[in-house]
Amino acid sequence: VSEGLEGVAGGLQDKLEETIGDFGSVVKTAKLEGYARINGDSLRELRLNGDLALTFKEDLRFAAYIRILELDSDSPAARCRSAGQGATEVTVGGRAPMDFLGSWAEIAAEGKYTFANSGPVAFNGKFGLAGSVNFKGIELKELVAAFGFGKQEGYFGTKVRGAINGKEVAVGGVFGRTCELSALQAVHRDIAKSLALPALNMVQKDAGGVDQLKQPITGIYVYAEGWLPLNEILGIPTSCIFNVRVGIGTGSFVFVLPEGVVLGVQALYGVSGQLLCIISFKGEIAIIGAARIGGGNAFVAHGRGTIEGELGGNLALEVIVV
């Protein structure tokens, strides 16, 4: 099987290079790679990643991927799909650096289409922007929008992070009915790890080994975070000699499950800055507590602590405690 897959991948790469030859003045480089998981005569998962660099007035490089996941009657229930029900998921996405409002940022987009023998099940999409986009004194650092609709779900989520006069803020939220754990991750990375704790009985691995919700959830999740320059509060102008920011974040969520309700709160405390123009540092403590009422009562808490430091741009340190 492996030799056959290598032959297919090699053939695709050769065909890609042959095609590039016809557009040699525009296409600088191209690369195609991927993997497949086969069980007997059935293809369970296929993933292909492609990188392409183009030359117009300026160089443009973008990466794209496609993932096909086959779920059969032996696959456990997940993502609004009942146990014993076959389904196919096709995910297509890509990312590329782009000139956005005169600033450079990375743009990413993803769409996932799920269908079964009975017809379409759901369509989920996600769009993101990350970088530093400046517009009339406002700096946009991150923008994420996620949505989904189908037979058993309909949700919308978003997250925005930016800075105004050196004061950084982030707000986000998800509301509706969803089968996608990634919809919550789009707002904050820590929420998925907390809901995946076994005591809550909400998350399991799918056929591709990715954490997914066992059943659809209905509710709302909101989060807000702010970072303020401590030195300016103390009357000291911001400079690389002394620049210290303190951050605080808070969030809460309520999810209704087919059996029970999950309630939770979230908090983040952090400090970051520069000293003497050669030392930079950042530390965070994040805590999430959640309780399930009904369907197996439980209370869980999940914490994360990180410390990052850099000396003179040459020596870097990162410590993560979960």
N, C-alpha and C positions, 0 to 999 in steps of 0.2 A: 504493500500500500504506500509506504513512504517513498519508494522509488518512483511509483506512478505519480504521486503528488509532486515530487521534485521535477519530474518531466513536464508536468502541466505548467508548474510555475516557471520553469525555464523556457518553455514554449511561449508563454505569455510575455516574459521579459524580452525574448528575441523579437516577437511581433511588435512590441512596444518600441524597441530600438529601430526596427525597420520603418515603422510609421514616423518616428522622429526624423529619420533621414529625409523625409519629404518636407519637413518643416525646420530644417537645421538652422535657418537664420533666426527663428523665433524661439525654439525650444533649446535651452542650454543643457539641462540634465533631467533625467527621469529615472525613477526607481520603483519597482513593484515587488512586494514580498507579502507572505501570508502563511497561514497554516490551516489545517483541516483536522477534524476529529471524526473518525469513521468507526461505527459499531457494526460489524458484520458487513452487510451489503448496503447499509444505510449511512448517509452523510448526516451526522448530528450537528456539526458546527463548521462553518467556513468563514474565515476572515482574510481580507485582502487590504493591504495598506499601500498607498501610492504617494510618491513625492514628485513634484513637477516644478521646474524652474523655467520661467519664460522671460524673454527679453523684448520689451517694446521700447518706449522712451526711457523707462526705468525697469530694473529687474523686479520680477514678481515671482515669489515662491509660495506654493500652497501645498497642503497635505490633505488627502482624502482617504476615506476608508468605507468598506462595506462589510457587514457581518450578517450572516444568515444562520439562524438558530432553529433547529427542528425539535419540536416537543411532541413526544408520542404518548401513548396511553400509560406508559410506565413512569412518566415524569410526574413529580408531585404537584399539587395545586399551588399556583402562584400567579401573580399579575392578572387577577380577574379570570383566571382559567381554572376550571374545575379539574380535579384529579380524574385521570382516565380520558380526558379530552385532548385530542391532538391539535397542534397549532404550529404555525410558522411565523417567526419574527424576522423582519428584514430591516436592518438599521443602516442608514447612509449618513455620513457626516464629513465635515472638512473644516479646515482652519487656514487662515492666511493673514499676513500683515497687510494693512491697508492705510492709505492716507484718509483720515477721518476728521473733517473740520480743520484741516491744516496741521493735524498732529498724527503721529503714527501710533496705531494700536493693532492688536490681534483680534480678528473677527472669527468666531466659530459658530457653526450651525450643525444641528443634528435632527434627523427625522426617523421615527420608527413606526413601521406599519405591521400590525399583528392581524393575522387572519386564520380562520379555522375552516373545516370542511363545510360548516354551516354558513360561512361568509365572513366579512370583515368583523374584527373584534374591537380594535382601537387604533387610533393614530396619535402619536405623541411627538412633540417637537420641542426644541430648545435652541435659543439664540444667545450668544454671549459676546461681550466686548471687554477687553482687558488692555490697559496701557495707561497713557496719560494724555487725555484730550482736554485742552484748555479753551474756554469760551467765556469772554468777558469776566475774568476773575474767578471763574468757577472751574475747578479741575475734576473731570470725570475719570475715575480710576477703574471702575468695574460696573458693568451692566449685564444682567442676566434676566431672561424671560423664558418661562417654561409653561407649556400648556398641553392638554390632552382631552380627547373626547372619544366616546365609543358607547358600546351597549351598557357598560356598567360604570363608566367614569366620565367626569367632566370637571376639570380643574384649571386654575391659572395661578402661576406663581411668579414673583419677580424679586430682584435684589438690585440695589443701587448703592455704590460706594463712591464718595467724592470728597473734595476739600474746598472750603471757603475761607480765605485769609488764614491758611495754615491750620484750620480746625477741621479735622476729618470726621465724617459721619457716614454711617451705613444703615440702611433700613431695608427690610424685606418681609415677605409673607407669602403663604400659600393658603388658598381656600378652595373648598369644593370636595369632590369625591374622587379619589385616585387609587390606582393600583401600583403606582410607581414610587419606589423609595427615592429615586433620583430627583423627583420633584421637590422633596424636602431638602436633599443635599444641595440643591441649587441655591437655597437660602443660607444654609450653614452646614459645614462639613461634619460637625460633631453630632448632629441630630441622628444620623443614620446609625452610628456606632452605639448610641444609647438605646434606640429602639430594637437593635439587633441582640441585646442581652437576652439570654434564654428565658429568664423568669417572666418576661412580658409575652412570650410566645407569639410574636408578631412577624418575625423574619426567618427566612430559610434560604439556602443556596438553590439557585436555579440549575438547569442542565449545563450551563456554561460556568458554574462555580461562582456566580455573582449573587450577592445578597439581594433578596427581593421580598416584598410583602407577601405574606401567605394569603391574605384576604383584603378586599378593598376597605379603605378607611374614609370616613366622612368627617370633616371638621375644619379647623383653622390653626395656623401656626404663624406667629409674628415674632420678629426680632429687630432690635435696634442697638446701635453701637456708636460710641463717640470717643474721639481722642482730642485732648486739649493740651496746649503747650504750657507746662507747669512754670517754665522760666518766665514767660510773659505775665502769668498771673502774679509772680513774685516781683514783676517790674524789671526783669532782665531781658534785653533784646535777644532775639533768636540769632544764633551764630553757631558755627561748627565748634567753637570753644566750649559752649554750654548750651545744649538743646535737649530738653527732657520733656517728653509727653506722657501723660497718664491716660489710660483708656478704661472704659466701663461699658459693659453690654448686658442686655437683659432680653429675655424672650419667654414666651409661654405657648402652650398648645393644648388643644382638646380634640381628641379623635374618638369617634363613635365606630365601634366594630360590630360585626354581626352578633357577637356575644361579648358584651361589656363595653367599658369606656376607659380610655387612657388619658390621664391628665399629667401635665408636666410643666416645670419651670427651668429656666436656663440663666446662667450668669457668667460673665467674663470680666476679669480684672487684668490690666496689663500696664507695662511701662516700657518706653523705648527712648532712644536718643543718641546724642553724640557728645563726647568729651575730648577736649584738647585737640580736636580736628584729626585725631588718629584712632580713637576708640568709638565704636558703634555697638549698640546692644539693644536687645528686645527680650522681654519676658512676659509670659501669659499664663494665667490659671483659668481654666474653663471647667464649669461644673453643670451637670444636668441631672435633675431628679425627676422620676416619673413613677406614677402609680397606676396599676390596672385594677379596675373594679368590675367584677363579673367575668365569667369565663376563666377563672383561676386568678384569685386576688394576688397581687404582688406589688412590691415597691423596690425600685432599683435606683442607684446613683452611679454616675459615670464622670470621671474627672480626667483632665489632661493638663500637664504642665510643660512648658517649653522655655528654653533659655538659648538665645543666640547671641554670639558676639564676634567682633572682628577687630583686629589690631593692625592698623596701618595698611589695610587692604591686602595683606599677605597671609595673616594667620586668622583662621575662622574656627569657630566652635559652635556646635549645636547639640543640645541635650533635650530629649523628649521623654517625659514620664507619663504613662497612661495608667 
